[in-house]
């Protein structure tokens, strides 16, 4: 049995645009259902949601039913958190709040086995199909994608240096935290913020790395794609649920 191949990473390196959805509900049922919709990737957010480490593996197992590739955002750029998520079978990580090339290099090192990195070695994990694969240790470094998240103006000043770190496959811009860092808390749609997002996409593309971003609606996602972003989350599951519920209630009240 061979270890699974990371098609998200292959498409990322090929320059494909990949449409995603941000998941925070922590429900294996919704994870399974949404994996079948047709999105290229689903992100499981353990930073700004109640999803804890014990919940990640069931979510990954549920999502494996469909065609969407799973991305996990650990709560922090921490080698222990990263190690545990990788052992659960995650192959693509979005590492939050990276501000320097050194922090980006630390994130990459946490995903690599020695001598290239410092990931701890375990045998019978979901990542290696519980020890049944014949090639996991040989291919794992090549199959793991590292996406680093830039969320502050300080990080933006080092964007090219961060993107240049070997092993960084994509650079993700976080509009909410970045807008707060710019003095526009809760106003990611402000023209000043949007101008920075557009410029960031251009700068990332110029480094040869793939730019990514989170949108909260399809219109923003389309605009970001035209700016050059290549992996885009078009909405957050909880937001979709609340908006749909509000629509139903309005239709019921008005009918």
DAGIRA-V216224 format. One record per residue. N is the residue number from 0. RES is the residue in three letters. OMEGA is omega in whole degrees, 0 to 359 (* if undefined). NEAR is the number of other ideal C-beta (glycine too) atoms within 12 Angstrom. Layout:
<<N & RES & OMEGA & NEAR> <N & RES & OMEGA & NEAR>>
This chain:
<<0 & UNK & 179 & 12> <1 & UNK & 176 & 15> <2 & UNK & 180 & 27> <3 & UNK & 178 & 29> <4 & UNK & 185 & 21> <5 & UNK & 181 & 32> <6 & UNK & 175 & 22> <7 & UNK & 180 & 41> <8 & UNK & 180 & 34> <9 & UNK & 180 & 22> <10 & UNK & 177 & 25> <11 & UNK & 182 & 35> <12 & UNK & 178 & 22> <13 & UNK & 179 & 15> <14 & UNK & 179 & 17> <15 & UNK & 171 & 21> <16 & UNK & 183 & 26> <17 & UNK & 183 & 40> <18 & UNK & 184 & 32> <19 & UNK & 178 & 47> <20 & UNK & 184 & 44> <21 & UNK & 184 & 41> <22 & UNK & 181 & 46> <23 & UNK & 185 & 32> <24 & UNK & 179 & 28> <25 & UNK & 182 & 25> <26 & UNK & 174 & 23> <27 & UNK & 179 & 24> <28 & UNK & 179 & 18> <29 & UNK & 177 & 27> <30 & UNK & 179 & 37> <31 & UNK & 182 & 24> <32 & UNK & 183 & 22> <33 & UNK & 177 & 38> <34 & UNK & 183 & 31> <35 & UNK & 186 & 19> <36 & UNK & 181 & 25> <37 & UNK & 175 & 17> <38 & UNK & 177 & 32> <39 & UNK & 181 & 33> <40 & UNK & 175 & 46> <41 & UNK & 177 & 47> <42 & UNK & 175 & 51> <43 & UNK & 188 & 52> <44 & UNK & 177 & 37> <45 & UNK & 179 & 36> <46 & UNK & 184 & 30> <47 & UNK & 177 & 27> <48 & UNK & 178 & 24> <49 & UNK & 181 & 17> <50 & UNK & 177 & 33> <51 & UNK & 185 & 20> <52 & UNK & 181 & 27> <53 & UNK & 181 & 14> <54 & UNK & 188 & 26> <55 & UNK & 184 & 38> <56 & UNK & 175 & 30> <57 & UNK & 177 & 26> <58 & UNK & 178 & 42> <59 & UNK & 179 & 39> <60 & UNK & 180 & 21> <61 & UNK & 182 & 29> <62 & UNK & 181 & 40> <63 & UNK & 179 & 26> <64 & UNK & 185 & 21> <65 & UNK & 185 & 24> <66 & UNK & 181 & 20> <67 & UNK & 176 & 34> <68 & UNK & 183 & 37> <69 & UNK & 172 & 45> <70 & UNK & 179 & 46> <71 & UNK & 172 & 46> <72 & UNK & 175 & 44> <73 & UNK & 183 & 41> <74 & UNK & 182 & 27> <75 & UNK & 176 & 24> <76 & UNK & 187 & 33> <77 & UNK & 186 & 22> <78 & UNK & 179 & 26> <79 & UNK & 177 & 18> <80 & UNK & 181 & 29> <81 & UNK & 179 & 38> <82 & UNK & 184 & 29> <83 & UNK & 179 & 29> <84 & UNK & 178 & 44> <85 & UNK & 179 & 43> <86 & UNK & 177 & 33> <87 & UNK & 177 & 33> <88 & UNK & 175 & 36> <89 & UNK & 178 & 46> <90 & UNK & 179 & 40> <91 & UNK & 181 & 46> <92 & UNK & 171 & 50> <93 & UNK & 186 & 48> <94 & UNK & 187 & 49> <95 & UNK & 168 & 36> <96 & UNK & 175 & 30> <97 & UNK & 185 & 42> <98 & UNK & 183 & 30> <99 & UNK & 174 & 23> <100 & UNK & 180 & 26> <101 & UNK & 177 & 17> <102 & UNK & 176 & 32> <103 & UNK & 179 & 39> <104 & UNK & 178 & 28> <105 & UNK & 178 & 29> <106 & UNK & 179 & 48> <107 & UNK & 181 & 34> <108 & UNK & 180 & 29> <109 & UNK & 181 & 35> <110 & UNK & 184 & 44> <111 & UNK & 174 & 29> <112 & UNK & 173 & 26> <113 & UNK & 9 & 13> <114 & UNK & 182 & 9> <115 & UNK & 183 & 19> <116 & UNK & 184 & 26> <117 & UNK & 177 & 20> <118 & UNK & 177 & 33> <119 & UNK & 185 & 20> <120 & UNK & 174 & 20> <121 & UNK & 185 & 20> <122 & UNK & 189 & 16> <123 & UNK & 177 & 14> <124 & UNK & 178 & 28> <125 & UNK & 181 & 30> <126 & UNK & 181 & 36> <127 & UNK & 183 & 30> <128 & UNK & 177 & 20> <129 & UNK & 176 & 18> <130 & UNK & 184 & 18> <131 & UNK & 179 & 17> <132 & UNK & 180 & 24> <133 & UNK & 189 & 13> <134 & UNK & 188 & 18> <135 & UNK & 183 & 33> <136 & UNK & 181 & 23> <137 & UNK & 187 & 14> <138 & UNK & 190 & 21> <139 & UNK & 181 & 33> <140 & UNK & 182 & 29> <141 & UNK & 184 & 24> <142 & UNK & 179 & 33> <143 & UNK & 177 & 42> <144 & UNK & 179 & 42> <145 & UNK & 176 & 50> <146 & UNK & 180 & 51> <147 & UNK & 186 & 49> <148 & UNK & 177 & 45> <149 & UNK & 190 & 46> <150 & UNK & 183 & 38> <151 & UNK & 176 & 29> <152 & UNK & 177 & 23> <153 & UNK & 179 & 19> <154 & UNK & 180 & 34> <155 & UNK & 180 & 32> <156 & UNK & 180 & 18> <157 & UNK & 188 & 25> <158 & UNK & 183 & 39> <159 & UNK & 179 & 24> <160 & UNK & 179 & 25> <161 & UNK & 181 & 43> <162 & UNK & 184 & 36> <163 & UNK & 182 & 22> <164 & UNK & 178 & 29> <165 & UNK & 180 & 19> <166 & UNK & 173 & 31> <167 & UNK & 184 & 43> <168 & UNK & 181 & 42> <169 & UNK & 179 & 47> <170 & UNK & 186 & 46> <171 & UNK & 178 & 52> <172 & UNK & 177 & 51> <173 & UNK & 186 & 41> <174 & UNK & 186 & 40> <175 & UNK & 180 & 30> <176 & UNK & 180 & 30> <177 & UNK & 179 & 37> <178 & UNK & 177 & 29> <179 & UNK & 179 & 19> <180 & UNK & 180 & 25> <181 & UNK & 181 & 29> <182 & UNK & 180 & 15> <183 & UNK & 183 & 23> <184 & UNK & 179 & 15> <185 & UNK & 183 & 14> <186 & UNK & 180 & 17> <187 & UNK & 179 & 30> <188 & UNK & 180 & 20> <189 & UNK & 182 & 20> <190 & UNK & 180 & 14> <191 & UNK & 179 & 18> <192 & UNK & 181 & 31> <193 & UNK & 178 & 26> <194 & UNK & 178 & 18> <195 & UNK & 178 & 33> <196 & UNK & 179 & 40> <197 & UNK & 180 & 26> <198 & UNK & 180 & 21> <199 & UNK & 178 & 41> <200 & UNK & 179 & 36> <201 & UNK & 182 & 20> <202 & UNK & 180 & 29> <203 & UNK & 179 & 37> <204 & UNK & 181 & 24> <205 & UNK & 178 & 17> <206 & UNK & 183 & 25> <207 & UNK & 178 & 19> <208 & UNK & 183 & 38> <209 & UNK & 176 & 37> <210 & UNK & 177 & 41> <211 & UNK & 183 & 50> <212 & UNK & 174 & 48> <213 & UNK & 173 & 42> <214 & UNK & 178 & 34> <215 & UNK & 177 & 27> <216 & UNK & 185 & 20> <217 & UNK & 181 & 17> <218 & UNK & 177 & 14> <219 & UNK & 181 & 26> <220 & UNK & 179 & 31> <221 & UNK & 179 & 17> <222 & UNK & 179 & 23> <223 & UNK & 178 & 36> <224 & UNK & 179 & 27> <225 & UNK & 178 & 17> <226 & UNK & 178 & 29> <227 & UNK & 178 & 29> <228 & UNK & 188 & 38> <229 & UNK & 168 & 37> <230 & UNK & 193 & 48> <231 & UNK & 171 & 41> <232 & UNK & 188 & 45> <233 & UNK & 181 & 37> <234 & UNK & 176 & 31> <235 & UNK & 186 & 29> <236 & UNK & 181 & 35> <237 & UNK & 177 & 24> <238 & UNK & 178 & 22> <239 & UNK & 181 & 25> <240 & UNK & 182 & 20> <241 & UNK & 181 & 17> <242 & UNK & 178 & 17> <243 & UNK & 179 & 15> <244 & UNK & 178 & 14> <245 & UNK & 179 & 14> <246 & UNK & 178 & 14> <247 & UNK & 180 & 14> <248 & UNK & 180 & 13> <249 & UNK & 181 & 12> <250 & UNK & 179 & 11> <251 & UNK & 182 & 10> <252 & UNK & 183 & 9> <253 & UNK & 186 & 8> <254 & UNK & * & 7>>
